[in-house]
Amino acid sequence: MSENSYKSIRNGIIASVIVGVILLSVPVLRGYFARFLSWIWSGAVWCWNALVASYSLPGWAWLIISFLAIVGLVNIYLAMKGESEEADFKSYTEDFIHGAKWRWTWAGNQIFKRMVLLSWLRCNTSLR
């Protein structure tokens, strides 16, 4: 037999074992899934009962008030957090090194594009 037929038989055996393990775990997973769905359903029923129960305000009004409170808290958090300020080193974009004027730009915290501009020629020609 050739090497390919050994690999083919080996791959078939491995696939059969994997499928067997998956099929053995299906009833166990089905039980977990059924319990999860019953938990979700009981939560949905509880929410429905809480919405239609009699409070000082109807349940739908509490939903609107809660939604607006959450939006307000998010806005307060974003206002307190503020916008991030650029680091001071990002304003450092050119320097004279060995008689040549170097210019670059920043992308994040790394130099994105490097250009050497010859200041002694007074033409700012880019070297690549």
C-alpha positions in Angstrom: 0.0 0.0 0.0 1.2 3.5 -0.7 1.7 6.2 1.8 -1.4 8.1 0.7 -3.7 5.1 1.4 -2.3 4.9 5.0 -3.0 8.6 5.5 -6.5 8.1 4.0 -7.2 5.2 6.4 -5.8 7.2 9.4 -7.8 10.3 8.6 -11.0 8.2 8.3 -10.4 6.6 11.7 -9.7 10.0 13.3 -12.9 11.4 11.8 -15.0 8.5 13.0 -13.7 8.8 16.5 -14.4 12.6 16.5 -17.9 12.1 15.2 -18.5 9.3 17.8 -17.4 11.7 20.7 -19.7 14.4 19.3 -22.6 12.0 19.1 -22.0 10.8 22.7 -22.1 14.4 24.0 -25.4 15.3 22.1 -27.8 14.0 24.8 -25.8 15.8 27.5 -25.7 19.0 25.6 -29.4 18.7 24.9 -30.2 18.5 28.6 -28.1 21.6 29.3 -29.8 23.5 26.4 -33.3 22.6 27.6 -32.4 23.8 31.1 -31.0 27.1 29.6 -34.1 27.6 27.6 -36.4 27.0 30.6 -34.3 29.5 32.6 -34.7 32.1 29.8 -38.4 31.5 29.6 -38.9 31.9 33.3 -37.0 35.2 33.1 -39.2 36.4 30.3 -42.3 35.4 32.2 -41.0 37.2 35.3 -40.3 40.4 33.2 -43.8 40.3 31.7 -45.4 39.9 35.1 -43.3 42.8 36.4 -44.3 45.0 33.5 -48.1 44.4 33.9 -48.2 44.4 37.7 -49.6 47.4 39.4 -47.1 49.8 40.8 -47.3 53.6 41.3 -46.5 53.8 37.6 -47.2 51.2 34.9 -44.4 48.9 33.9 -43.9 50.5 30.4 -43.3 53.9 32.1 -40.6 52.3 34.3 -39.0 51.0 31.1 -38.9 54.4 29.6 -37.6 56.0 32.8 -34.9 53.3 33.1 -33.8 53.7 29.5 -33.5 57.5 29.9 -31.6 57.1 33.1 -29.1 54.7 31.5 -28.6 57.1 28.5 -28.0 59.9 31.0 -25.5 57.9 33.0 -23.6 57.0 29.8 -23.5 60.7 28.8 -22.2 61.7 32.2 -19.5 59.0 32.0 -18.4 60.1 28.6 -18.3 63.8 29.6 -16.2 63.0 32.7 -13.9 60.8 30.7 -13.2 63.5 28.2 -11.4 63.2 24.9 -7.9 61.8 25.1 -5.2 64.3 24.5 -2.4 63.6 22.1 0.9 62.8 23.5 3.6 65.5 23.5 6.0 63.5 21.4 3.6 63.5 18.5 4.4 67.2 17.9 8.1 66.2 17.3 8.0 65.7 13.6 11.3 67.1 12.3 15.0 67.4 13.3 18.4 68.0 11.9 20.6 64.9 12.0 24.0 64.8 10.3 23.4 68.0 8.4 20.1 66.7 6.9 16.6 67.8 7.8 14.5 64.7 8.8 10.7 64.9 8.7 8.2 62.2 9.7 4.6 61.6 10.7 3.2 59.5 13.5 0.7 56.7 13.2 -0.3 55.7 16.8 2.9 55.5 18.7 5.2 54.6 15.8 6.7 56.6 13.0 4.6 56.2 9.9 6.6 57.8 7.1 10.2 58.9 7.1 11.6 61.5 4.7 15.0 63.0 4.6 15.0 66.5 3.4 18.4 68.0 2.6 18.4 71.5 4.1 21.9 72.3 2.9 20.6 72.1 -0.7 17.8 74.5 0.3 15.4 72.7 -2.0 13.8 70.2 0.5 14.3 67.4 -1.9 13.0 64.1 -0.6 15.5 61.2 -0.5 14.1 57.7 -0.6 
